[in-house]
Amino acid sequence: MLSRFSDPKFLSRLPQWFFFLASLAVGWRFYGFCRYALGAGPEAARPAAVEGFLPISALLGARLAATTGSWDPVHPAGLAIFLAALAMGFAWRKGFCGHVCPVGFVATRLGRLGQRLGLARSVPAKWDAALGLPKYLLLAFFLSTTFFAMDAAAVAAFARSSYNITADARLLLFFTRPGLTAVVVLAVLALLGLVFRGSFCRWLCPYGALLGLLAKIGPTALSRDAGACTGCGRCRKACPVDLPLDAGARPMTCSGCASCVVACPASARAVEFRFLGVGAPWWLTAAGTCAVFAVAFVAANALGYWDSRLPSAMLARLYAMALGG
């Protein structure tokens, strides 16, 4: 048992498991709040961390902060998490995707299952690049709409609308009362994830696209020593997004999860992280990501930028309306 806790492969996965379980706990607490809002459960507070599931609202908050200099009072924790994710993406190779994001966790587990079932397939590099275009188009749409198509007054009005305030309730309804289209789309995405590792993250996620662009210019890179490489293929087999050996030092789909680094045979040590050009340990991105999240959480709480400033009674009424109560 003690040897397991010293195994890099086991330790590298702990942050992602921690944040995934924490996300489930936040989701359960939010469900309890929604039941309270509908008058179907005991009094419960809305967990601020649920705003981490609202990247579009966080983007609106970032626009407001940039134009008005004031922190978003509607989804303050969402903005704090969003800015922390940007810092993680720049410093630690999309550390948010590799260690925090619950969608990335599910995508990784689906990919591993597909490998065990013998379903996993790879696509040529050119096809992979073409299939990845939609996430950049989506990113361009969201950025242009938020920062250029809408003026500051329109952004402020939408950010304070009941629709945006209760966006997390609508997301809950999407999963608790999915329509046929939603079920089919989720099933197709799950099937793609079984066959093509990390397909959603690689081809469709605009959040990951933004973080990948930041990681491209960040200080952390992957170093591959072709001379020391034994050609065993363990690094690509372990990679949750199926990166080839010649992907370069800063591939925009690399999440910094360290799977390739810990999978490389110790005798070869052909893959490592480098920070500002200096060799770094495999746990650098995980530790750095967790540190950024912790600092963001503590600072946001200390400055009053974590919990919503909206009156709890008003929130309960709005959520009851959004949930059909």
Buried (B, 14 or more C-beta within 10 A) or exposed (E): EEEEEEEBEEBBBBBBEEBBEBBEEBBEBBBBBBBBBBEEEEEBEBBBBBBBBBBBBBBBBBBBBEBEEEBBBBBBBBBBBBBBBBBBBBBBBBBBBBBBBBBBBBBBBBBBBBBEEEEBEEBEEEEBEEBBEBBBEBBEEBBEBBBEEBEEEEBBEBBBEEEBBBBBBEBBBEEEEEEEEEEEEEEEBBBBBBBBBBBBBBBBBBBBBBBBBBBBEBBBBBBBEEEEBEEEEBBBBBBBBBBBBEBEEBBBBBBBBBBBBBBBBEEBEBBBBBBEEEEBBBBBBBBBBBBBBEEBBEEBBEEEBBBBEBEEEEBBBBBBEBBEB
